[in-house]
Amino acid sequence: MDLANILRLGWAPNIIGCIGPRSFTTDRLFRARGITLNSVQPFGFTVYIGNTQHTTHYFAHEADRFATAAFESVTTLAKSQNQARSVAWMLIQTYYSAFFAVHALLRIRGWACTRLTSANLASLNSERALFFPHAENFNAGLYWIKIDHGGRELQCKKLDSATGGTHELLWSLLQDYLADSTAMALANRDVDAQDYAALVQRFTDFVAKHGGDKWFTSTRNRINYSHEFGTWFPYNGSTCDWERVSLEIQKWRDPANQILDDTKGDELMKFARACAFLIAMCRTTIEDLAFRSKSRSPFCLSSHRLI
């Protein structure tokens, strides 16, 4: 199965045409000229983008930013010379690498789970008051932004904070991303759709056995705050050692479809394996993006250099 061919089906329009170092952020996009309120829905709104190049640059730059954070997090893991059994920070770094990798994958697709501030929404709220006076004010918070009409529009949906914090909301979108990429693969005769669908199902089942998408955040919290698994000194009840965990994490450089072949190991080993799978997916499509983009693309200048 050529995973790169499948992930390429979902790239945001003209994302390989973006050149130059990163500069576009959420703040810059929502301050840009030509962004106007197009419609209002019960839980969000749609904006019109006058210059579609702004949309392309935004998603390319944001994807590269998060991919860079993912790869830097996973390539700077170091074994302590004084505490050779310490694995806590290595696992926390790996969690964040996977977290950033999912952010990058979403943005490459033309989706973003991001926070809109009151300043970002100020001009849109002014237009709302003028053209949609009966609609409620757009409040700051986390939004799911999705590209539409080739980048001419952006759908912005407010995410329900009652379902969790920033991390939980991001992980809740992972299944939507995987379902979307599977649907695109099945609709295309030129890719190994059935193999990809089976891979996604294997990953979904793998994660579901430990509580679903919230498993990633809950395991991070159990390590970071509850100090479970014996990952912190004096390592009472430790379930694994540095070498074993490190071998699982380093699988992010392997083909993603091979990482989940091994279903053995304790919970932390499986957690590391699941994170490595997501980082590997991100690596695969960043390598493809860098290969197909111009030499001055943000991917060539930044994230791909860390692989």
VENJO-V839866 format. One record per residue. N is the residue number from 1. RES is the residue in one letter. PHI is phi in radians with two decimals (* if undefined). PSI is psi in whole degrees, 0 to 359 (* if undefined). NEAR is the number of other ideal C-beta (glycine too) atoms within 10 Angstrom. Layout:
# VENJO-V839866
N_RES_PHI_PSI_NEAR + N_RES_PHI_PSI_NEAR
This chain:
# VENJO-V839866
1_M_*_129_17 + 2_D_-1.65_95_16 + 3_L_-1.08_325_20 + 4_A_-1.05_319_17 + 5_N_-1.07_322_15 + 6_I_-1.27_313_25 + 7_L_-1.13_331_25 + 8_R_-1.12_334_18 + 9_L_-1.05_333_18 + 10_G_-1.82_13_19 + 11_W_-1.12_143_19 + 12_A_-1.06_147_21 + 13_P_-0.93_130_16 + 14_N_1.03_25_16 + 15_I_-1.12_334_26 + 16_I_-1.40_352_20 + 17_G_-1.53_355_13 + 18_C_-1.33_134_25 + 19_I_-2.27_160_15 + 20_G_1.67_162_14 + 21_P_-1.19_164_11 + 22_R_-1.09_135_18 + 23_S_-2.60_335_10 + 24_F_-1.45_129_22 + 25_T_-2.22_175_14 + 26_T_-1.05_317_17 + 27_D_-1.03_315_12 + 28_R_-1.17_319_13 + 29_L_-1.08_315_23 + 30_F_-1.41_356_20 + 31_R_-1.75_352_13 + 32_A_-1.16_148_16 + 33_R_-1.17_147_8 + 34_G_1.54_4_11 + 35_I_-1.72_118_20 + 36_T_-2.36_158_13 + 37_L_-1.31_129_22 + 38_N_-1.84_318_19 + 39_S_-2.76_165_14 + 40_V_-2.23_133_17 + 41_Q_-2.05_169_12 + 42_P_-0.97_324_8 + 43_F_-2.14_24_12 + 44_G_3.03_204_17 + 45_F_-2.81_168_23 + 46_T_-2.13_136_17 + 47_V_-2.00_149_21 + 48_Y_-1.70_133_14 + 49_I_-1.89_115_24 + 50_G_-1.14_324_12 + 51_N_-2.06_107_14 + 52_T_-1.14_341_17 + 53_Q_-1.11_330_14 + 54_H_-1.11_319_18 + 55_T_-1.12_313_27 + 56_T_-1.02_312_23 + 57_H_-1.12_320_25 + 58_Y_-1.06_308_28 + 59_F_-1.23_324_29 + 60_A_-1.16_313_28 + 61_H_-1.16_320_23 + 62_E_-1.18_320_24 + 63_A_-1.11_316_31 + 64_D_-1.13_321_28 + 65_R_-1.06_313_20 + 66_F_-1.26_324_23 + 67_A_-1.13_321_30 + 68_T_-1.06_316_22 + 69_A_-1.11_322_19 + 70_A_-1.10_312_28 + 71_F_-1.28_323_25 + 72_E_-1.15_323_16 + 73_S_-1.11_320_21 + 74_V_-1.51_344_26 + 75_T_-1.72_2_14 + 76_T_-2.00_20_10 + 77_L_-1.23_132_18 + 78_A_-2.36_141_8 + 79_K_-1.45_132_13 + 80_S_-1.24_132_13 + 81_Q_-1.28_333_6 + 82_N_-1.62_328_6 + 83_Q_-2.16_78_14 + 84_A_-1.13_341_11 + 85_R_-1.64_0_16 + 86_S_-1.29_121_17 + 87_V_-2.18_358_31 + 88_A_-1.03_305_17 + 89_W_-1.20_329_15 + 90_M_-1.09_317_20 + 91_L_-1.22_323_23 + 92_I_-1.16_318_16 + 93_Q_-1.07_319_19 + 94_T_-1.14_321_26 + 95_Y_-1.00_311_22 + 96_Y_-1.15_326_18 + 97_S_-1.06_315_25 + 98_A_-1.17_320_30 + 99_F_-1.03_312_24 + 100_F_-1.16_324_24 + 101_A_-1.09_319_29 + 102_V_-1.14_317_23 + 103_H_-0.97_316_24 + 104_A_-1.13_315_28 + 105_L_-1.04_318_25 + 106_L_-1.07_315_26 + 107_R_-1.21_325_26 + 108_I_-1.08_327_28 + 109_R_-1.29_342_24 + 110_G_1.66_23_23 + 111_W_-2.08_155_22 + 112_A_-2.64_133_23 + 113_C_-1.78_104_19 + 114_T_-2.54_160_21 + 115_R_-1.59_128_12 + 116_L_-1.81_127_20 + 117_T_-1.56_171_12 + 118_S_-1.05_324_12 + 119_A_-1.15_320_11 + 120_N_-1.06_325_20 + 121_L_-1.66_357_21 + 122_A_-1.02_308_12 + 123_S_-1.20_326_14 + 124_L_-1.20_324_20 + 125_N_-1.18_327_17 + 126_S_-1.13_317_11 + 127_E_-1.18_322_16 + 128_R_-1.05_315_19 + 129_A_-1.08_329_11 + 130_L_-1.45_315_9 + 131_F_-1.77_338_13 + 132_F_-2.31_64_13 + 133_P_-1.08_338_7 + 134_H_-1.58_353_6 + 135_A_-1.40_152_16 + 136_E_-1.29_156_10 + 137_N_-1.10_143_9 + 138_F_-1.43_119_21 + 139_N_-1.68_151_10 + 140_A_-1.10_152_13 + 141_G_2.69_190_15 + 142_L_-1.43_134_17 + 143_Y_-2.22_148_25 + 144_W_-1.73_112_21 + 145_I_-1.81_130_24 + 146_K_-2.26_134_18 + 147_I_-1.24_146_24 + 148_D_-2.60_156_16 + 149_H_0.87_49_15 + 150_G_1.13_21_14 + 151_G_1.70_1_22 + 152_R_-1.36_337_16 + 153_E_-2.31_155_18 + 154_L_-2.25_127_25 + 155_Q_-1.56_128_19 + 156_C_-2.13_113_24 + 157_K_-2.03_128_16 + 158_K_-1.24_131_18 + 159_L_-1.53_142_22 + 160_D_-1.34_109_12 + 161_S_-1.17_346_12 + 162_A_-1.21_341_5 + 163_T_-1.51_356_10 + 164_G_2.52_181_16 + 165_G_-1.49_195_10 + 166_T_-0.98_316_15 + 167_H_-1.23_315_17 + 168_E_-1.06_321_16 + 169_L_-1.16_321_19 + 170_L_-1.10_313_23 + 171_W_-1.14_331_22 + 172_S_-1.16_340_18 + 173_L_-1.55_350_18 + 174_L_-1.08_317_20 + 175_Q_-1.14_326_14 + 176_D_-1.11_318_14 + 177_Y_-1.11_314_18 + 178_L_-1.15_321_19 + 179_A_-1.14_320_12 + 180_D_-1.14_314_14 + 181_S_-1.17_326_20 + 182_T_-1.16_317_19 + 183_A_-1.08_319_14 + 184_M_-1.15_320_18 + 185_A_-1.13_316_23 + 186_L_-1.16_336_13 + 187_A_-1.51_357_10 + 188_N_-2.04_126_13 + 189_R_-1.42_349_6 + 190_D_-1.65_6_10 + 191_V_-2.21_166_21 + 192_D_-1.45_71_17 + 193_A_-1.11_316_19 + 194_Q_-1.14_321_11 + 195_D_-1.13_320_15 + 196_Y_-1.18_317_24 + 197_A_-1.04_321_17 + 198_A_-1.17_321_14 + 199_L_-1.12_315_23 + 200_V_-1.09_319_18 + 201_Q_-1.14_322_12 + 202_R_-1.11_317_16 + 203_F_-1.14_316_20 + 204_T_-1.05_316_17 + 205_D_-1.14_320_11 + 206_F_-1.03_314_17 + 207_V_-1.29_322_21 + 208_A_-1.05_329_11 + 209_K_-1.11_342_12 + 210_H_-2.00_14_15 + 211_G_1.97_6_11 + 212_G_1.48_199_15 + 213_D_-1.03_330_19 + 214_K_-1.21_348_17 + 215_W_-1.00_321_19 + 216_F_-1.08_310_25 + 217_T_-1.22_320_19 + 218_S_-1.14_323_18 + 219_T_-1.19_317_24 + 220_R_-0.99_317_20 + 221_N_-1.17_321_14 + 222_R_-1.14_325_16 + 223_I_-1.32_313_21 + 224_N_-1.37_322_16 + 225_Y_-1.93_319_8 + 226_S_-1.53_346_9 + 227_H_0.97_48_13 + 228_E_-1.53_178_16 + 229_F_1.19_4_21 + 230_G_1.16_30_17 + 231_T_-1.44_345_24 + 232_W_-1.90_151_18 + 233_F_-0.93_135_13 + 234_P_-1.60_21_8 + 235_Y_1.13_34_16 + 236_N_-1.14_129_8 + 237_G_1.23_21_8 + 238_S_-0.99_135_15 + 239_T_-1.76_356_17 + 240_C_-2.81_172_20 + 241_D_-2.16_171_13 + 242_W_-1.05_315_16 + 243_E_-1.09_315_10 + 244_R_-1.13_316_15 + 245_V_-1.14_317_23 + 246_S_-1.05_320_15 + 247_L_-1.07_321_13 + 248_E_-1.15_315_22 + 249_I_-1.13_321_22 + 250_Q_-1.18_353_14 + 251_K_-1.20_352_20 + 252_W_-1.08_343_28 + 253_R_-1.54_353_13 + 254_D_-1.55_166_13 + 255_P_-1.01_130_12 + 256_A_-1.04_328_22 + 257_N_-1.25_352_21 + 258_Q_-1.76_345_12 + 259_I_-1.17_324_24 + 260_L_-1.59_9_18 + 261_D_-1.11_327_8 + 262_D_-1.59_118_12 + 263_T_-1.88_8_11 + 264_K_-1.51_172_7 + 265_G_1.88_165_16 + 266_D_-1.40_183_11 + 267_E_-1.09_320_16 + 268_L_-1.17_324_23 + 269_M_-1.11_318_17 + 270_K_-1.21_324_21 + 271_F_-1.08_313_27 + 272_A_-1.07_322_28 + 273_R_-1.16_318_23 + 274_A_-1.14_319_22 + 275_C_-1.12_317_28 + 276_A_-1.06_324_27 + 277_F_-1.06_313_24 + 278_L_-1.19_321_24 + 279_I_-1.14_322_29 + 280_A_-1.13_321_21 + 281_M_-1.06_316_27 + 282_C_-1.12_315_29 + 283_R_-1.03_317_25 + 284_T_-1.03_314_20 + 285_T_-1.39_333_24 + 286_I_-1.19_319_28 + 287_E_-1.04_318_15 + 288_D_-1.17_318_21 + 289_L_-1.07_314_27 + 290_A_-1.11_322_21 + 291_F_-1.16_323_12 + 292_R_-1.66_351_14 + 293_S_-1.61_169_20 + 294_K_-1.26_159_12 + 295_S_-1.10_340_8 + 296_R_-1.75_17_11 + 297_S_-1.23_154_23 + 298_P_-1.03_328_28 + 299_F_-1.18_319_28 + 300_C_-1.21_326_17 + 301_L_-1.39_339_18 + 302_S_-2.30_273_20 + 303_S_-1.02_318_28 + 304_H_-1.14_335_22 + 305_R_-1.23_344_11 + 306_L_-1.61_350_17 + 307_I_-1.35_*_15
